[in-house]
């Protein structure tokens, strides 16, 4: 499906959707617990639905009580063969649950879609096989079996924070105590903090000394009976960036005042570009200022690369996006697709092995762009339409359903100033 967006600045008030990262963590904690939990997830994106489906098959009954409200009731799920877990394109669902399946001693077949089967599992797979599991990738399926045993675990911190989170979910369930040592440079550390907070919220005990976790075994999850998922900074970023390109500005509500989400840095980044940013409670208002180029280190904020690059196209000077090699392994090669998006609209962009240089301040003309089946590329195209002189058509626009199913509705709810 295609959508054509009018060119021109956007203004008005909107709200952030619920955080899929937070929702997925709470779903897993609820499914591994002993009592029923009600989760207010707001909008149910494809990634949240994938996590709910896998938890439903693996260890709980998950029902939707109302719009975006899920009831999770842990229960035994006997089966005569391997359980089929449909994780769609959700890398976090897959990587979180592989160790959990080992901790439960379940034989499973993960069904993967899109580019997920191409994304790396090393070094997580080596760590798990060294502790009793077997993993075999067959096309778009990942077959896992065996029971994970406790002991000493060690994993590199610079590949995926999701590997570390998956182990943190699993190790408290083992029959013996464990240690987890994270080696080397740790990237996307805020996502690990989010996992740690979910564990504490569920009554899981662990200690952390620098890069070493000590985790007692034989624990059970005890999440509160009712939980609300916080607003998503990763997706709010698109509307905040529209505000940075708008004389009248955009206000985004449902922004958590205190959060472990790493993408809260979008507020500081927009200020660094020169935008006018005002925070009031759970609302953030952003208006256009004199935008000038800057350097953005993407090591801790890989999901912001496409939309920050779009703002950079409007900023005077050369913006450098650095330490972004990992975004090549997302739903698309996001360095390539971000560069392609902006170039197709008239921007000047250099693609580097681990980053981008955006030569900003050039007028953008509009046109048709490929969404690359990547929600963050398609939504960045909507931000780009705010600084184009002609309409922008996005092909495959339904890909936003992965994280933000109501994005186009909310985008069209803003006023367009041509």
GIJO-V757797 format. One record per pair of residues at least 24 apart in sequence whose C-alpha atoms are under 6 Angstrom apart, sorted by sequence separation. I is the first residue (numbers start at 0). J is the second residue. D is the distance in whole Angstrom. If there is no record, write none. Layout:
i = <I;I>
j = <J;J>
d = <D;D>
//
This chain:
i = <17;23;43;83;85;87;88;149;230;290;291;292;294;297;298;363;364;365;367;370;374;42;81;82;83;84;85;86;87;88;156;230;256;292;293;294;295;296;297;364;365;366;367;368;369;370;373;374;41;81;83;84;149;151;152;153;155;156;255;292;296;297;365;372;23;40;88;149;150;151;152;153;154;155;156;157;164;254;19;40;111;149;153;155;156;157;253;254;30;39;156;157;181;233;252;324;38;110;180;232;252;323;38;53;109;180;232;243;251;322;323;37;109;179;251;305;37;108;179;250;321;36;108;178;250;320;36;107;178;249;320;35;107;178;249;319;35;49;106;177;248;319;106;176;248;262;318;176;318;176;246;317;104;175;245;246;317;50;104;174;243;245;316;317;30;46;173;174;242;243;244;316;330;102;171;172;173;242;243;315;101;102;171;172;314;315;101;172;239;313;314;171;312;313;311;193;94;98;102;94;98;95;99;189;94;98;102;189;189;306;186;187;186;241;32;36;37;38;39;40;31;32;36;38;22;17;18;17;18;17;18;16;17;15;16;15;15;8;10;12;14;10;11;12;13;14;15;10;12;14;45;46;44;45;44;44;44;44;8;6;7;6;6;6;6;6;5;4;4;3;3;2;2;1;1;1;0;1;0;11;10;9;10;9;9;8;7;8;7;7>
j = <41;47;67;107;109;111;112;173;254;314;315;316;318;321;322;387;388;389;391;394;398;67;106;107;108;109;110;111;112;113;181;255;281;317;318;319;320;321;322;389;390;391;392;393;394;395;398;399;67;107;109;110;175;177;178;179;181;182;281;318;322;323;391;398;50;67;115;176;177;178;179;180;181;182;183;184;191;281;47;68;139;177;181;183;184;185;281;282;59;68;185;186;210;262;281;353;68;140;210;262;282;353;69;84;140;211;263;274;282;353;354;69;141;211;283;337;70;141;212;283;354;70;142;212;284;354;71;142;213;284;355;71;143;214;285;355;72;86;143;214;285;356;144;214;286;300;356;215;357;216;286;357;145;216;286;287;358;92;146;216;285;287;358;359;73;89;216;217;285;286;287;359;373;146;215;216;217;286;287;359;146;147;216;217;359;360;147;218;285;359;360;218;359;360;359;259;161;165;169;162;166;165;169;259;165;169;173;260;261;379;298;299;299;382;220;224;225;226;227;228;220;221;225;227;228;228;229;229;230;230;231;230;231;230;231;231;235;245;247;249;251;248;249;250;251;252;253;249;251;253;400;401;400;401;401;402;403;404;385;384;385;385;387;388;389;390;390;390;391;391;392;392;393;393;394;395;395;396;396;413;413;413;414;414;415;415;415;416;416;417>
d = <5;6;6;6;6;5;5;6;5;5;5;5;6;6;5;5;5;5;6;5;5;5;5;5;5;5;5;6;5;6;6;6;6;5;5;5;5;5;5;6;5;5;5;5;5;6;6;4;4;5;6;6;5;6;6;6;6;6;6;5;6;5;5;5;6;5;5;6;5;5;5;5;5;5;6;5;6;5;6;6;5;5;6;6;6;5;5;6;5;4;4;5;5;6;6;4;6;5;6;6;4;5;5;5;6;4;6;5;6;6;5;6;5;6;5;5;5;6;5;6;5;6;5;5;4;5;5;6;5;6;5;6;5;6;6;6;4;5;6;5;5;5;4;6;4;6;6;4;5;4;6;6;6;5;6;5;4;5;4;5;6;5;6;6;5;5;5;5;5;5;5;5;5;6;6;6;6;5;4;5;5;5;5;5;5;5;5;6;6;5;5;5;4;5;6;6;6;6;6;6;6;4;5;6;6;6;6;6;5;5;6;4;6;6;4;4;5;5;5;5;6;5;6;6;6;6;6;6;5;4;4;6;5;6;6;6;5;5;6;6;5;5;5;5;5;4;5;5;6;6;6;6;6;4;5;5;6;6;5;5;5;6;5;6;5;5;5;5;5;6;4;6;5;6;4;6;5;6;6;5;6;6;5;5;5;6;6;5;5;4>
//
